[in-house]
Amino acid sequence: MIGWLRGTLRDKTESGVLLDVGGVGYEIDMPTLGLALLPPTGELTELHCHMVVRDDRHELFGFVTRDERDVFRELIKVNGVGPRLGVAILSGLDTGQLARCVREADIKSLQAMPGVGKKTAERVIIDLRDKLDAFAVAPPQAQPDLPHGGAYEDAEEALIGLGFKPAEAARALAQLTDPPDDVEGIIRLALKGLGQ
């Protein structure tokens, strides 16, 4: 099993990356919130990984932190939550926000994630209630530093203010390969990616 990789970031897509590790290219699916934290293509990066082996294919899922990967592993143990849905949940909620949803039994926030119905949200809350405390999960207000400091955060808030969903805004920002340092320039480039 592959649990961790370090290599050169060759390509980013809206759903994952291509990581060159010693001349071998690994296609790795990732939550969009994690994609937004990665360096530009061509730079060295490290990912904590979870590998899913099926009869017809092998899938690799990547995470910026070990805690995020471990929370993902707990998520996919929940009945009705597979790896794809786990990635979708962590694309809209970081580990701190997910922990808050579980603590406060916030079914509505979980249902706002693509593919999560009421029953699945209830199962996530019940099954993870006593499990997230085992991780050093950051509180919701403690966001990781994004590239270019607060400019990315300000740009994301502006895109959400323009009516885009948080996952769409994060995805658009994650796809920027060489963004300027000013908020306005980042927003302009992100809007081009969003087809505006």
N, C-alpha and C positions, 0 to 999 in steps of 0.2 A: 504493500500500500504506500501511496505517496502522501506524506503529511506536511511537507514544507519544500518550497522551491525558491532558489535565488537565481536570477538571470536578467537578461536585457529585454526590456519591454519593446517588442517589435511592432505591435499593432494593437489598437483599441477599437472595439465596436460598442454598440449600445448595450450588449449583453455580456461582454467578456474581453479577454485579452489573448494575445499570442506572445508567449514568453520563451525566449531563446535561452536554453540552459545547456551550455557546452555543445552548441551546434544542433541540438534537438529542439524543435518547436512544440511547445505544449499549448493546446487550446484549453483555456480555463474560463468557465462561466463565473460571473461575479455579480453581487448586488450592485445596483447603480450608485448607492451611497459610497461603497468602497471604491468604485471606479473613479469617482470624483477626487479621491485622495491620492491617487497614484501620480508619479512623476510623468513628465512628457515622454513620448516614445523615444527610444534610443538610450534611455537611462537605465541604470541597474535598479532592480526592485526585488523585494522578497514577499512571498505570499504563503500563508498557512493554508493547507489544502485538505479537502475531503474527497476521496475517490469512491465512485459508485460503479460497481462492476455488474453488468447485465449480460445476458446471453448474447445479445446482438451488438453491444457497444460498451465502451468504458467512458465514464464522464468524470471530469475533474472540476471541482468547485473551489474557488479561491477567495481568501479573506485577508484583510489588512492586519487584523490582530488575531491572536490565539483565542481570546474570549469570544470574538464574533464567530469564529469557526465552531467553538464548543457550544455556543448557544444554538447555532444552526443544527448541530448534531442532536441536541435535545429537541429542537423543533420537529425534525423529521421522524422522531420517535412517536410523535403524536399521531393517532389514528386519523387518516385523511390528509396528512401533510407530507407530501413527497418532496424531493430535492428542489424541483422547479418552484413549487409553492413556497418552500422555505426561503429560496432566493428572492421571490417576489415580496414576501413579508419583510425581509431585511433590506429590500430596495426602498421601501417606504418608511420603515421604522428602524432607527439604529438600536443597538442593544439596550441602551439606557431607556429609550422610549418604549421598547417592547417590555422591559422590566416594569416600567410604570403602568403600562396597560394591564399586565398580569396582576400586579399588586392592587390596582384600583378596580379590577374587573371591568375595564373599559372595552366593552364589546363593540361599541360603535367605531372606535379607532381601528380595531382589528378588521372589522367588516369593510372598512374603507380600502383595504388592500385588495388588489385584483385576485379573484378566485376564492376569497374567504367569505363563506356564508356564516349565518348565525351559529349553526351547530359546530362548525369548525372553530370559530372564535371561542365558543364556550369550552370546547375540548382543550384548546391551547391554554386558556386561563386555568382550567382545573389541573391539567397535566403538568404545567410548568410552575404552578404556585410555589412549590417547595424546592424547585431546582435552580432557579436563577440566582439565589443567594450564594450558591457555591462558586460563582464567578465574580471576578472583580469588575462588575458591570458599572460603568460610569453613570452618574445621575444625568437626567435629560439635559440639564443646562451646561454640562461639561462636554462641549462638542470638540472633536479633534481639530487641530489646526489644518486648514485647507491650503492648497498651493496659493501663493500670492496673498497670504494673510486673510484679512476680513473682506477683501474685494470679492472673492468667490461667494462668501456668505451674503454680502449685500446684493450681489447680482442674482443669487438664488431667490432671495426675498422679493426682489423686484419682479422677477419672472412669475413668481407665485401671485404677486399683486396684479399682474397682467392677465391672470386667469388660468395659467398653466398649473397642472397638478404637480405636487412636490416631486414625484418620481420622474415626470417629464422634464422638469427644470434640472434635476440632478443628472439625468441622462444627457441632456444637451450640454451641460457644463463639463461632464466627464469626457465628451468627445472632442473638446477643444485641445489641439495639440500644441499650439504656441500662442497662448492668449496674451494680450497686453496687461499691464499692471493696473490700469484704471477700470473702474466699475462700468462706465459707459461703453468702453471698447469691448469688455467681456460680454455685456448684454447684447450688443450689436452682433457679435459673432455667434452667440447662442441662438439669437432669433433667426439668423440665417440657417442654422442647423435645424431649427424647428419649422422651417419653411415659411417664415413670415416675410 
